């Protein structure tokens, strides 16, 4: 199944690179694409638990969904994820 999650703190290609890299490590997740302009993460998943794992991973990386609180900690984590993504490209 295909779905998308609108996330917070997604600002650039560095963020997108980190998200794509980290989500591709999750079993049963494929076809990950990022729309930086709309802050959307698209992906295919097999079961609901996989989709929830993606949401949890995004929050851990500092990109909580729009349904979740965007704490200062999340903003700081996204800054680090962004910088890491820029250095990796």
C-alpha positions as CSV (number, residue, x, y, z in Angstrom):
1,X,0.0,0.0,0.0
2,X,1.1,3.5,-0.6
3,X,0.7,6.4,1.8
4,X,2.2,9.7,2.8
5,X,2.9,11.6,6.0
6,X,3.1,15.4,6.3
7,X,6.0,16.2,8.6
8,X,7.4,19.2,10.3
9,X,10.9,20.7,10.1
10,X,11.6,19.4,6.5
11,X,13.5,22.2,4.9
12,X,15.9,20.9,2.2
13,X,17.5,18.2,0.2
14,X,19.8,17.3,3.2
15,X,16.7,16.6,5.3
16,X,15.2,14.5,2.4
17,X,18.5,12.5,2.0
18,X,18.6,11.6,5.7
19,X,14.9,10.7,5.8
20,X,15.3,8.5,2.7
21,X,18.4,6.8,4.0
22,X,17.0,6.0,7.4
23,X,13.5,4.9,6.2
24,X,15.1,2.6,3.7
25,X,16.5,0.6,6.7
26,X,13.0,-0.3,7.8
27,X,11.9,-3.7,6.6
28,X,8.8,-3.8,4.3
29,X,9.2,0.0,3.4
30,X,9.9,0.8,-0.2
31,X,9.6,3.5,-2.9
32,X,10.4,6.3,-0.6
33,X,10.0,9.8,-2.1
34,X,10.2,13.2,-0.5
35,X,8.4,16.4,-1.5
36,X,10.3,19.1,0.3
37,X,8.0,21.9,-0.8
38,X,4.9,20.2,0.7
39,X,6.8,18.5,3.6
40,X,5.5,15.1,2.5
41,X,7.1,11.7,2.8
42,X,5.6,9.1,0.4
43,X,6.3,5.4,0.8
44,X,4.9,1.9,0.2
45,X,4.3,-0.4,3.1
46,X,3.0,-3.9,3.7
47,X,1.1,-3.7,7.0
48,X,0.0,-1.0,9.5
49,X,2.9,-1.8,11.9
50,X,5.4,-0.9,9.1
51,X,3.6,2.5,8.6
52,X,3.7,3.2,12.3
53,X,7.4,2.3,12.4
54,X,8.0,5.0,9.7
55,X,6.1,7.6,11.7
56,X,8.1,6.7,14.8
57,X,11.4,6.8,12.9
58,X,10.5,10.2,11.5
59,X,9.8,11.5,15.0
60,X,13.1,10.1,16.3
61,X,14.9,11.9,13.4
62,X,13.3,15.2,14.3
63,X,10.6,15.2,11.7
64,X,7.3,14.6,13.6
65,X,4.1,14.3,11.7
66,X,1.8,17.4,11.8
67,X,-0.3,15.5,14.2
68,X,2.5,15.4,16.8
69,X,4.0,18.1,18.9
70,X,7.0,19.9,17.4
71,X,9.2,20.3,20.5
72,X,12.5,22.2,20.7
73,X,14.1,18.7,20.9
74,X,12.5,17.7,17.6
75,X,13.7,21.0,16.0
76,X,17.3,20.3,17.2
77,X,17.2,16.7,16.0
78,X,16.0,17.8,12.6
79,X,18.8,20.4,12.4
80,X,21.4,17.6,13.1
81,X,19.7,15.3,10.6
82,X,19.7,18.0,8.0
83,X,23.4,18.7,8.4
84,X,24.2,15.0,8.3
85,X,22.2,14.6,5.1
86,X,24.0,17.6,3.5
87,X,27.4,16.1,4.3
88,X,26.4,12.7,3.0
89,X,25.3,13.9,-0.5
